[in-house]
């Protein structure tokens, strides 16, 4: 059995406080964005409870609502509405899939919280917060898709209310966890700041003995298959290899399942389902193994379903693969990769597209030594995502468009989500570099009200407009977002002409440390098992 180092196991022994005292529902809901509805949700609890009990009750209420939603969606998908409306029901199908995921998330949170506040571990705390944030993100994805499609307007109010219920539950759970469990993280100053460029465990190279690491230790890979376009592998299609992979494996007990993908272009849309946990996809090299598709919003796909590659399975890893969507800028939203997998990593990969290239949808994610190409909002979503040593290339959009590298979707201040771009390079792609004056390019714009994105110790070339950041719609979110820059270099890193928004920050080292891998995603919990190099803190 392959075990985590002892120091990691010691790190996650929780330091717990005494059970929190009872408070009124008014006090519990005081800091909510929706205090009146929060009090209504807790009204069945006639006697005052503590924050932890309020949180558990709100999760039960959200779970009941999600189960009713499943029945409602089944009714509509089975024949509610006329034929034309059913034919345009892709957004409703997305809602059904997302609701299935949310049922799993809520059941997992309920089980974790049932352990009691006196024994909840730090790993449990971080897992619960990630699950609750993903729950809210899924709700917003459903609601956004319905509103964009224009179908079933009678459902918009229903899903809007459900989204608010999930948000209130998120607030209550996070408030309870913050007050119950102390010392969630060790101070970053106690951690090493080294670059694990020579990790104790390294992913094997193509063609090497799969049962050993490069240093001779046993590889935590129990089984593997190969995919090749010429028929020489176990499979000729990636989707078939993914389907063959075992379901719900534990990395500690089973190890990773590896799919080696040979050189070639694979024209297929691949989904790694929630049941495909601990899966590694290893290509022949960047731009040598290419997974490609061309679905787009303009051609009738929802943004969610336009993705060439979708992953939900926990602890997913991809390396040495190019993912692309070739729909082009005129096709509007066209996703290359949609990542909704907790503790997922992409190493030495490329993401090629235009609008909405890479959807960092939800949970905790890491990208190292990757290239991302796009135009409008080409890195978007609501994960807690960290990019290290990556190249972000702005391409030439349509004539009337401006580029925004990021569009982060945090909708509640309780969420631990955001985009952290650390030691990366931001440049123009060759097509834009040749006509740089034709397009303005910005570091990001606020998709949701509490949008959060930071650039740390990165090289920013002249492609970036002196203002740095772009409005979404007038003054929306300008006082509630958090955008920050720290210790960047290059001609586009000059902050003297930056926006003067209340939510924009010139960060100091203490601010920046909050967005490093260790503090932002507790990366040592999972990355130390992968062999992927990373910086824990600042350079």
C-alpha positions as CSV (number, residue, x, y, z in Angstrom):
1,X,0.0,0.0,0.0
2,X,1.3,3.4,-0.9
3,X,1.0,5.8,2.0
4,X,1.3,9.6,2.4
5,X,4.4,10.8,4.2
6,X,3.9,11.0,8.0
7,X,4.1,14.7,8.1
8,X,1.1,15.1,5.9
9,X,-1.0,12.8,8.1
10,X,0.1,14.9,11.2
11,X,-0.7,18.1,9.4
12,X,-4.4,17.3,9.1
13,X,-5.1,16.4,12.7
14,X,-7.7,19.0,13.5
15,X,-7.4,21.4,16.4
16,X,-11.0,21.9,17.5
17,X,-12.7,24.4,19.7
18,X,-15.4,23.7,22.2
19,X,-18.9,23.4,20.8
20,X,-20.2,26.8,19.8
21,X,-22.9,28.4,22.0
22,X,-26.5,28.7,21.0
23,X,-27.5,31.8,19.1
24,X,-30.8,33.1,17.6
25,X,-31.7,32.6,14.0
26,X,-31.5,36.3,13.6
27,X,-27.9,36.3,14.8
28,X,-27.0,33.3,12.7
29,X,-28.4,35.0,9.6
30,X,-27.1,38.5,10.3
31,X,-24.2,38.2,7.9
32,X,-26.1,36.4,5.1
33,X,-26.6,38.1,1.7
34,X,-30.3,37.1,2.1
35,X,-31.0,37.4,5.9
36,X,-34.8,37.3,5.5
37,X,-34.9,34.1,3.5
38,X,-32.2,32.7,5.8
39,X,-34.4,33.2,8.8
40,X,-37.3,31.6,7.0
41,X,-35.3,28.5,6.2
42,X,-34.3,28.1,9.9
43,X,-37.8,29.0,11.2
44,X,-38.8,25.3,11.8
45,X,-36.1,25.2,14.5
46,X,-38.2,26.8,17.2
47,X,-35.5,26.8,19.8
48,X,-32.1,28.5,19.4
49,X,-29.4,26.2,18.3
50,X,-25.7,26.6,17.7
51,X,-24.2,27.5,14.4
52,X,-23.2,23.9,13.6
53,X,-26.8,22.7,14.1
54,X,-28.1,25.5,11.9
55,X,-25.6,24.5,9.2
56,X,-26.6,20.8,9.3
57,X,-30.3,21.8,9.2
58,X,-29.8,24.0,6.1
59,X,-28.0,21.1,4.3
60,X,-31.0,18.8,5.1
61,X,-33.3,21.4,3.6
62,X,-31.2,21.8,0.5
63,X,-31.1,18.1,0.1
64,X,-34.9,17.8,0.3
65,X,-35.2,20.6,-2.3
66,X,-32.7,18.8,-4.6
67,X,-34.7,15.6,-4.5
68,X,-37.9,17.5,-5.4
69,X,-36.0,19.2,-8.2
70,X,-35.0,15.8,-9.6
71,X,-38.7,14.8,-9.9
72,X,-39.6,18.1,-11.5
73,X,-36.8,17.8,-14.1
74,X,-37.8,14.3,-14.9
75,X,-41.3,15.4,-15.5
76,X,-40.3,18.2,-17.9
77,X,-37.8,16.0,-19.7
78,X,-40.3,13.2,-20.1
79,X,-42.7,15.4,-22.0
80,X,-43.5,18.7,-20.2
81,X,-44.1,21.4,-22.9
82,X,-44.6,21.1,-26.6
83,X,-42.3,19.3,-29.1
84,X,-40.4,22.4,-30.1
85,X,-39.6,23.3,-26.5
86,X,-38.4,19.8,-25.8
87,X,-36.2,19.9,-28.8
88,X,-34.4,22.9,-27.4
89,X,-34.1,21.4,-23.9
90,X,-30.3,21.0,-23.8
91,X,-30.1,23.5,-20.9
92,X,-32.6,21.5,-19.0
93,X,-30.6,18.3,-19.5
94,X,-27.6,20.2,-18.1
95,X,-29.7,21.1,-15.0
96,X,-30.6,17.4,-14.5
97,X,-27.0,16.3,-14.7
98,X,-25.9,19.1,-12.3
99,X,-28.7,18.3,-9.9
100,X,-27.6,14.7,-9.8
101,X,-24.1,15.9,-8.9
102,X,-25.5,18.2,-6.2
103,X,-27.4,15.3,-4.6
104,X,-24.1,13.5,-4.2
105,X,-22.4,16.7,-2.9
106,X,-25.1,17.3,-0.3
107,X,-25.2,13.7,0.8
108,X,-21.4,13.8,1.3
109,X,-21.6,17.1,3.3
110,X,-24.4,15.7,5.4
111,X,-22.3,12.6,6.2
112,X,-19.2,14.7,7.0
113,X,-21.1,17.1,9.3
114,X,-22.8,14.2,11.0
115,X,-19.5,13.3,12.6
116,X,-19.9,16.2,14.9
117,X,-18.0,19.5,15.3
118,X,-15.7,18.0,18.0
119,X,-14.1,15.5,15.6
120,X,-14.3,17.2,12.2
121,X,-10.8,17.1,10.7
122,X,-9.0,19.8,8.7
123,X,-9.3,17.6,5.6
124,X,-13.0,17.3,6.2
125,X,-13.4,21.0,6.6
126,X,-11.7,21.8,3.3
127,X,-13.7,19.0,1.6
128,X,-17.0,20.4,2.9
129,X,-16.2,23.9,1.8
130,X,-15.2,22.7,-1.6
131,X,-18.4,20.7,-2.0
132,X,-20.6,23.5,-0.9
133,X,-19.0,25.9,-3.3
134,X,-19.4,23.4,-6.1
135,X,-23.1,23.1,-5.2
136,X,-23.6,26.8,-5.6
137,X,-21.6,26.9,-8.8
138,X,-23.7,24.1,-10.3
139,X,-26.9,25.9,-9.4
140,X,-25.6,29.1,-11.1
141,X,-24.6,27.1,-14.2
142,X,-28.1,25.6,-14.4
143,X,-29.8,29.0,-14.0
144,X,-27.4,30.8,-16.4
145,X,-28.0,28.1,-19.0
146,X,-31.8,28.3,-18.7
147,X,-31.7,32.1,-19.0
148,X,-29.4,32.0,-22.0
149,X,-31.5,29.5,-23.8
150,X,-34.8,31.3,-23.2
151,X,-36.6,28.0,-22.7
152,X,-39.1,27.2,-19.9
153,X,-39.3,30.7,-18.4
154,X,-41.7,29.4,-15.8
155,X,-38.8,27.5,-14.2
156,X,-36.5,30.5,-13.9
157,X,-38.1,31.6,-10.6
158,X,-38.0,28.1,-9.2
159,X,-34.3,27.6,-9.9
160,X,-33.5,31.2,-8.8
161,X,-35.0,30.4,-5.4
162,X,-33.2,27.1,-5.2
163,X,-29.9,28.7,-6.0
164,X,-30.5,31.2,-3.2
165,X,-31.3,28.4,-0.8
166,X,-28.0,26.7,-1.7
167,X,-26.1,29.9,-1.2
168,X,-27.6,30.4,2.2
169,X,-26.7,26.9,3.2
170,X,-23.1,27.6,2.0
171,X,-23.0,30.7,4.2
172,X,-24.3,28.9,7.3
173,X,-21.9,25.9,6.8
174,X,-18.9,28.1,6.2
175,X,-19.7,30.3,9.1
176,X,-20.0,27.2,11.4
177,X,-16.8,25.7,10.2
178,X,-14.9,29.0,10.6
179,X,-16.1,29.3,14.2
180,X,-15.8,25.6,15.1
181,X,-12.4,24.5,13.7
182,X,-9.4,26.7,14.5
183,X,-5.9,26.5,13.0
184,X,-7.2,25.4,9.6
185,X,-3.8,25.9,8.1
186,X,-0.3,26.3,9.4
187,X,1.1,29.8,8.7
188,X,2.7,29.9,5.3
189,X,5.9,31.1,6.9
190,X,6.3,27.7,8.5
191,X,6.2,26.0,5.1
192,X,9.1,25.6,2.7
193,X,9.1,27.8,-0.3
194,X,11.0,25.5,-2.5
195,X,10.2,24.4,-6.1
196,X,9.7,20.6,-6.1
197,X,11.3,20.4,-9.5
198,X,12.8,17.0,-8.5
199,X,9.9,15.4,-6.7
200,X,10.3,12.2,-4.7
201,X,7.8,10.6,-7.1
202,X,7.7,11.4,-10.8
203,X,5.2,10.3,-13.4
204,X,6.8,7.6,-15.6
205,X,7.8,8.6,-19.2
206,X,6.2,6.9,-22.2
207,X,7.6,3.5,-22.7
208,X,9.2,3.0,-19.2
209,X,8.3,0.3,-16.8
210,X,4.9,1.4,-15.5
211,X,5.4,-0.4,-12.2
212,X,8.3,1.8,-11.0
213,X,8.9,5.5,-10.5
214,X,12.0,7.0,-12.0
215,X,13.8,6.6,-8.7
216,X,12.8,3.0,-8.4
217,X,9.9,3.2,-6.0
218,X,6.7,1.4,-6.7
219,X,4.3,3.4,-8.9
220,X,0.7,3.7,-7.5
221,X,-0.7,2.5,-10.8
222,X,-2.6,-0.7,-10.5
223,X,-3.6,-1.1,-14.1
224,X,-3.2,0.7,-17.5
225,X,-4.3,0.6,-21.1
226,X,-3.1,2.2,-24.3
227,X,-5.0,4.1,-27.0
228,X,-3.6,4.5,-30.5
229,X,-5.2,5.8,-33.7
230,X,-3.5,3.0,-35.8
231,X,-5.2,0.2,-33.9
232,X,-2.0,-0.9,-32.1
233,X,-3.3,-0.1,-28.6
234,X,-5.9,-1.6,-26.4
235,X,-8.4,0.9,-27.8
236,X,-8.5,3.3,-30.8
237,X,-10.8,5.8,-29.1
238,X,-10.3,7.6,-25.8
239,X,-13.9,7.4,-24.8
240,X,-13.7,3.6,-24.9
241,X,-10.6,3.6,-22.7
242,X,-12.3,5.9,-20.2
243,X,-15.4,3.7,-20.2
244,X,-13.2,0.6,-19.4
245,X,-11.5,2.3,-16.4
246,X,-12.8,1.1,-13.0
247,X,-15.3,3.1,-11.0
248,X,-14.8,4.8,-7.6
249,X,-11.3,3.6,-6.9
250,X,-9.3,4.7,-3.9
251,X,-5.8,5.9,-4.6
252,X,-4.5,4.5,-1.3
253,X,-6.1,1.1,-1.8
254,X,-6.1,0.7,-5.6
255,X,-3.7,3.3,-7.1
256,X,-4.2,5.3,-10.2
257,X,-5.6,3.8,-13.5
258,X,-3.5,5.1,-16.4
259,X,-4.5,5.6,-20.0
260,X,-1.6,6.1,-22.3
261,X,-2.6,7.9,-25.5
262,X,-0.4,7.7,-28.5
263,X,0.5,10.4,-31.0
264,X,-2.3,11.4,-33.2
265,X,-5.4,13.6,-33.5
266,X,-8.5,12.2,-31.7
267,X,-11.7,13.8,-33.0
268,X,-14.0,13.0,-30.2
269,X,-15.8,14.5,-27.2
270,X,-14.7,12.9,-24.0
271,X,-16.3,12.9,-20.6
272,X,-14.7,11.5,-17.5
273,X,-17.6,10.9,-15.2
274,X,-17.8,11.4,-11.5
275,X,-17.3,7.6,-11.0
276,X,-13.9,7.6,-12.8
277,X,-11.8,8.6,-9.8
278,X,-8.0,8.5,-9.7
279,X,-7.5,8.4,-13.5
280,X,-4.4,9.6,-15.3
281,X,-4.3,10.4,-19.0
282,X,-0.8,10.6,-20.4
283,X,-0.2,11.7,-24.0
284,X,2.8,11.4,-26.3
285,X,3.6,15.1,-25.9
286,X,2.1,18.6,-26.3
287,X,0.8,19.0,-29.8
288,X,1.5,15.4,-30.5
289,X,-1.5,13.9,-28.8
290,X,-4.5,16.2,-29.7
291,X,-8.1,15.8,-28.5
292,X,-10.3,18.0,-30.7
293,X,-13.9,19.0,-31.2
294,X,-15.9,21.9,-32.6
295,X,-19.1,22.2,-30.6
296,X,-20.3,25.8,-29.9
297,X,-23.1,27.9,-28.5
298,X,-23.8,29.3,-32.0
299,X,-24.4,25.7,-33.3
300,X,-27.0,25.0,-30.6
301,X,-24.9,23.6,-27.7
302,X,-25.1,25.0,-24.3
303,X,-21.7,26.4,-23.0
304,X,-21.6,23.6,-20.6
305,X,-22.1,20.9,-23.3
306,X,-19.8,22.6,-25.9
307,X,-16.7,21.2,-24.2
308,X,-14.4,18.9,-26.1
309,X,-13.2,17.3,-22.9
310,X,-15.2,17.3,-19.6
311,X,-14.0,15.8,-16.3
312,X,-15.8,15.2,-13.0
313,X,-13.8,12.4,-11.5
314,X,-11.9,13.2,-8.4
315,X,-8.0,13.3,-8.4
316,X,-7.8,13.4,-12.2
317,X,-4.5,14.0,-13.9
318,X,-3.7,14.8,-17.5
319,X,-0.2,15.4,-18.9
320,X,1.4,15.9,-22.3
321,X,-1.9,16.4,-24.2
322,X,-3.4,19.2,-26.3
323,X,-7.1,19.9,-25.9
324,X,-8.8,22.1,-28.5
325,X,-12.1,23.5,-29.7
326,X,-11.9,24.6,-33.4
327,X,-15.3,26.3,-33.6
328,X,-13.6,29.7,-34.1
329,X,-14.3,33.2,-32.7
330,X,-17.5,33.6,-34.7
331,X,-19.2,30.7,-33.0
332,X,-19.2,32.5,-29.6
333,X,-18.8,30.2,-26.5
334,X,-16.9,27.0,-27.4
335,X,-15.1,25.2,-24.6
336,X,-12.0,23.1,-25.0
337,X,-11.9,21.7,-21.4
338,X,-14.5,21.9,-18.7
339,X,-13.0,20.8,-15.4
340,X,-15.3,20.1,-12.5
341,X,-13.0,17.5,-10.7
342,X,-11.8,18.0,-7.2
343,X,-8.0,17.8,-6.6
344,X,-7.4,17.7,-10.4
345,X,-4.1,18.5,-12.2
346,X,-3.1,19.3,-15.7
347,X,0.7,19.1,-16.4
348,X,2.4,20.2,-19.7
349,X,-0.9,20.5,-21.5
350,X,-2.2,22.9,-24.1
351,X,-5.7,24.4,-24.3
352,X,-6.6,25.9,-27.6
353,X,-9.8,27.9,-28.4
354,X,-11.2,31.3,-28.6
355,X,-14.1,32.4,-26.4
356,X,-14.4,30.4,-23.2
357,X,-11.4,28.0,-23.9
358,X,-10.9,26.7,-20.4
359,X,-13.7,26.4,-17.9
360,X,-12.3,26.0,-14.4
361,X,-15.7,25.1,-13.3
362,X,-15.5,24.1,-9.6
363,X,-13.5,22.5,-6.8
364,X,-9.7,22.6,-6.3
365,X,-7.5,22.6,-9.4
366,X,-3.8,22.9,-10.4
367,X,-2.2,23.8,-13.8
368,X,1.5,23.6,-14.3
369,X,3.6,24.3,-17.4
370,X,0.5,24.6,-19.5
371,X,-0.3,26.8,-22.5
372,X,-3.8,28.4,-22.8
373,X,-4.9,30.3,-25.9
374,X,-8.1,32.3,-26.3
375,X,-10.0,35.5,-26.7
376,X,-13.0,36.5,-24.6
377,X,-13.1,35.2,-21.0
378,X,-10.8,32.3,-22.1
379,X,-10.2,31.2,-18.5
380,X,-13.5,31.2,-16.7
381,X,-15.4,29.5,-13.9
382,X,-15.6,29.2,-10.1
383,X,-12.9,26.7,-9.0
384,X,-10.1,27.4,-6.6
385,X,-7.6,27.2,-9.4
386,X,-3.8,27.9,-9.4
387,X,-1.8,28.3,-12.6
388,X,2.0,28.0,-12.2
389,X,4.7,28.4,-14.9
390,X,2.0,28.6,-17.6
391,X,1.8,30.7,-20.8
392,X,-1.4,32.6,-21.4
393,X,-1.8,33.7,-25.0
394,X,-4.4,36.2,-26.1
395,X,-5.6,35.6,-29.7
396,X,-7.2,37.9,-32.2
397,X,-11.0,38.0,-31.6
398,X,-13.8,39.3,-33.8
399,X,-13.4,43.0,-34.8
400,X,-15.9,44.3,-32.2
401,X,-14.6,42.3,-29.3
402,X,-12.1,42.9,-26.6
403,X,-10.1,40.2,-24.9
404,X,-10.4,39.3,-21.2
405,X,-8.1,36.6,-20.0
406,X,-10.2,35.7,-17.0
407,X,-13.9,35.8,-16.0
408,X,-14.1,34.4,-12.5
409,X,-17.5,33.4,-11.2
410,X,-17.5,33.6,-7.4
411,X,-21.0,34.6,-6.3
412,X,-20.7,34.5,-2.4
413,X,-17.9,35.8,-0.2
414,X,-18.0,32.6,1.7
415,X,-16.5,30.7,-1.2
416,X,-12.8,29.8,-1.2
417,X,-12.7,30.0,-5.0
418,X,-10.8,32.2,-7.3
419,X,-8.1,32.2,-10.0
420,X,-4.5,32.5,-8.9
421,X,-1.9,33.1,-11.7
422,X,1.6,32.6,-10.3
423,X,4.9,32.9,-12.2
424,X,3.1,32.7,-15.5
425,X,3.7,34.6,-18.8
426,X,1.0,36.7,-20.5
427,X,1.6,37.4,-24.1
428,X,-0.2,38.0,-27.4
429,X,-0.5,35.0,-29.7
430,X,1.1,35.4,-33.2
431,X,-2.2,36.4,-34.9
432,X,-2.8,39.2,-32.4
433,X,0.9,40.3,-32.1
434,X,0.8,41.0,-35.9
435,X,-2.1,43.4,-35.4
436,X,-1.8,44.5,-31.8
437,X,-3.6,47.8,-32.2
438,X,-6.7,46.2,-33.4
439,X,-7.8,44.8,-30.0
440,X,-7.7,45.7,-26.3
441,X,-6.8,42.9,-24.0
442,X,-7.4,42.9,-20.2
443,X,-6.4,40.7,-17.3
444,X,-10.0,39.9,-16.4
445,X,-13.5,41.1,-15.9
446,X,-16.1,40.2,-13.2
447,X,-18.5,37.5,-14.3
448,X,-20.1,37.3,-10.9
449,X,-20.5,39.7,-8.0
450,X,-17.6,38.4,-5.8
451,X,-15.2,37.6,-8.7
452,X,-11.7,37.0,-7.5
453,X,-8.5,36.8,-9.6
454,X,-4.8,37.6,-8.8
455,X,-1.6,37.8,-10.8
456,X,1.5,37.0,-8.7
457,X,5.2,37.2,-9.8
458,X,4.3,36.9,-13.5
459,X,5.6,38.4,-16.7
460,X,2.9,40.6,-18.3
461,X,3.8,41.7,-21.9
462,X,2.6,44.8,-23.7
463,X,-0.5,43.1,-24.9
464,X,-2.3,44.1,-21.7
465,X,-4.1,47.5,-21.7
466,X,-2.8,50.0,-19.1
467,X,-6.1,49.9,-17.3
468,X,-5.5,46.2,-16.6
469,X,-9.0,45.2,-15.9
470,X,-12.3,45.4,-17.8
471,X,-15.9,46.2,-16.6
472,X,-18.5,43.5,-17.1
473,X,-21.5,45.8,-17.1
474,X,-21.2,49.4,-15.8
475,X,-20.5,49.4,-12.1
476,X,-21.5,45.8,-11.5
477,X,-19.3,44.1,-8.9
478,X,-16.6,46.8,-8.9
479,X,-16.8,47.2,-5.1
480,X,-17.4,43.5,-4.2
481,X,-14.8,41.8,-6.5
482,X,-11.2,41.1,-5.4
483,X,-8.6,41.7,-8.1
484,X,-5.0,41.9,-7.2
485,X,-1.4,42.2,-8.6
486,X,1.9,41.5,-6.8
487,X,5.5,41.6,-7.9
488,X,4.8,41.2,-11.6
489,X,7.2,42.3,-14.4
490,X,7.2,43.3,-18.0
491,X,5.8,46.2,-20.0
492,X,2.2,45.3,-19.2
493,X,2.8,45.1,-15.4
494,X,3.1,48.8,-14.9
495,X,0.2,49.6,-12.4
496,X,0.3,53.4,-12.5
497,X,-2.6,53.5,-15.0
498,X,-4.7,50.7,-13.5
499,X,-8.4,51.0,-12.7
500,X,-9.5,52.8,-9.5
501,X,-12.1,50.3,-8.4
502,X,-12.8,49.7,-4.7
503,X,-12.2,46.0,-5.2
504,X,-8.8,46.3,-7.0
505,X,-5.7,45.8,-4.9
506,X,-2.0,46.4,-5.2
507,X,-1.1,43.5,-2.9
508,X,1.8,43.2,-0.6
509,X,3.6,39.9,0.2
510,X,1.2,39.0,3.0
511,X,-1.8,39.5,0.7
512,X,-0.1,37.4,-2.0
513,X,0.7,34.5,0.3
514,X,-3.1,33.9,0.8
515,X,-3.3,33.0,-2.9
516,X,-0.3,30.7,-3.1
517,X,-0.8,27.0,-3.7
518,X,-0.4,25.9,-0.1
519,X,-2.8,28.5,1.4
520,X,-5.3,28.7,-1.5
521,X,-5.9,25.0,-2.3
522,X,-4.0,23.1,0.5
523,X,-2.0,21.6,-2.4
524,X,0.2,19.4,-0.2
525,X,-2.9,17.3,0.5
526,X,-2.9,15.9,-2.9
527,X,-0.1,17.2,-5.2
528,X,2.6,15.6,-3.2
529,X,1.2,12.3,-4.4
530,X,1.3,13.1,-8.1
531,X,4.9,13.9,-8.8
532,X,4.0,17.1,-10.5
533,X,6.4,19.9,-9.6
534,X,5.0,22.9,-7.8
535,X,5.8,25.9,-5.6
536,X,4.1,25.9,-2.2
537,X,4.6,29.6,-1.6
538,X,6.1,32.7,-3.2
539,X,9.3,32.6,-5.2
